[in-house]
Amino acid sequence: MIVRFEPYPVFDEESCRGEAVKRSDNDAFIAVCLKSGGKVIGNVYFQQTDPAEFLTWEIGYVFNPDYFGQGYATEAAAEILRYGFEELHARRIVAGCNTENAPSWRLLERLSLRKEAMFEKAAFFKRDEAGEPLWFDAFSYAIREDEYWRHMSER
């Protein structure tokens, strides 16, 4: 299930349309489309965190599983990192993910983000049938501007 690690349930068609409209009005969400045909296959979230003077941005992503393993998420997230550091002059870009979401943390590591921490039972988005929270462990990743430029010079 694609939203297993997300803070929202599976959308029905009507809710999906509403969410698409809401995200299209939010500058933090960037649609990822196929070059041929323009089909939306996912989205990247990119938002500055507070306080603004820290120049820190957060990245996240959700992709249609039909397009997993084809490099689309890597390409889209790499472009967002480039934009963040080269155009917005971010000092630091951070990301978080569930420890069980190996494809997500592997993507972050491919992009040269460092695992900074693991938080046990950090949060919950969902509840079980009895109404009890389903707590999850989370990794925290980051890359600083100097690390980004060092990585780019090694290519």
C-alpha positions in Angstrom: 0.0 0.0 0.0 1.5 3.3 -1.1 0.3 5.3 1.9 1.5 2.8 4.5 4.1 5.3 5.7 2.0 8.5 5.2 -0.1 10.4 7.7 -3.3 9.9 5.7 -5.4 6.9 4.5 -6.0 5.6 1.0 -8.1 8.2 -0.8 -11.3 7.3 -2.6 -11.6 8.9 -6.1 -13.5 12.0 -4.8 -11.0 12.6 -2.0 -8.1 12.0 -4.3 -9.4 14.8 -6.6 -9.8 17.1 -3.7 -6.3 16.4 -2.4 -4.9 16.9 -5.9 -6.5 20.4 -6.0 -5.3 21.2 -2.5 -1.7 20.2 -3.3 -1.8 22.1 -6.6 -2.5 25.3 -4.6 0.4 24.6 -2.2 3.8 25.7 -3.3 5.4 23.0 -1.1 4.2 20.2 -3.4 5.8 19.7 -6.8 4.1 17.3 -9.2 6.4 14.8 -10.9 5.2 14.0 -14.4 6.4 11.8 -17.2 8.1 13.8 -20.0 6.1 11.8 -22.5 2.4 12.4 -22.0 2.7 14.4 -18.8 1.2 11.8 -16.6 1.6 12.6 -12.9 3.4 9.7 -11.2 4.2 11.3 -7.8 5.0 14.4 -5.9 7.9 15.9 -4.0 7.4 18.0 -0.9 9.9 20.8 -0.3 9.3 23.3 2.4 11.4 25.7 4.4 11.4 25.0 8.1 11.3 27.6 10.9 13.1 29.7 11.8 13.7 30.9 8.3 17.2 32.4 9.1 18.4 28.8 9.7 18.0 28.3 5.9 16.8 24.7 6.4 14.4 23.0 4.0 12.6 19.6 4.3 12.2 17.2 1.5 9.7 14.3 1.1 8.2 12.3 -1.7 5.4 10.0 -2.7 5.4 8.0 -6.0 3.0 5.6 -7.7 4.4 2.1 -7.1 4.0 1.3 -10.8 7.1 3.6 -11.3 9.3 2.3 -8.5 12.8 1.2 -9.4 13.0 3.3 -12.6 15.0 6.3 -11.2 12.1 8.8 -11.2 12.2 9.5 -7.5 16.0 9.8 -7.5 15.9 12.2 -10.5 13.2 14.3 -9.0 14.7 14.5 -5.5 18.2 15.2 -6.9 16.7 18.1 -8.9 15.1 19.5 -5.8 18.4 19.3 -3.9 20.1 21.1 -6.7 17.4 23.8 -6.7 17.6 24.1 -2.9 21.3 24.5 -2.7 22.1 26.3 -6.0 19.1 28.6 -6.3 17.6 29.0 -2.8 21.1 28.9 -1.1 19.8 26.5 1.5 22.3 25.7 4.3 20.8 22.4 5.1 18.2 20.0 3.7 16.6 17.4 6.0 14.3 14.4 5.6 12.6 11.9 7.8 11.3 8.4 7.2 9.9 5.4 8.9 12.7 2.9 9.7 10.7 0.2 7.9 10.6 2.2 4.7 13.8 0.9 3.2 13.2 2.2 -0.3 12.9 5.8 1.1 16.0 5.7 3.3 18.0 4.0 0.5 17.0 6.9 -1.8 18.1 9.4 0.7 21.5 7.7 1.1 21.9 7.5 -2.8 21.4 11.3 -2.7 24.2 11.5 -0.1 22.1 12.5 2.8 23.5 11.3 6.2 21.5 9.4 8.7 21.7 11.6 11.8 19.4 9.9 14.2 16.9 7.1 14.9 14.0 8.0 17.1 12.2 5.1 18.8 8.4 5.3 18.8 8.6 8.8 17.6 5.1 9.4 16.4 1.9 7.8 15.1 -0.4 8.6 12.2 -2.8 5.7 12.6 -4.5 3.7 15.2 -5.4 0.0 15.5 -8.9 -1.5 15.7 -9.0 -0.8 19.5 -8.1 2.9 19.0 -4.5 2.5 20.3 -1.8 4.5 18.5 0.5 2.6 16.1 3.8 4.1 17.1 6.7 4.0 14.6 10.4 4.5 14.7 11.9 7.2 12.4 15.2 8.0 10.9 16.4 11.6 10.5 18.6 12.4 7.5 20.3 15.6 6.4 22.8 17.1 4.0 24.6 20.4 4.5 25.5 22.8 1.7 29.2 22.0 2.0 28.5 18.3 1.8 26.4 18.8 -1.3 29.1 20.8 -3.1 31.7 18.2 -2.1 29.5 15.4 -3.5 28.9 17.3 -6.7 32.7 17.9 -7.2 33.3 14.1 -6.8 31.0 13.2 -9.7 
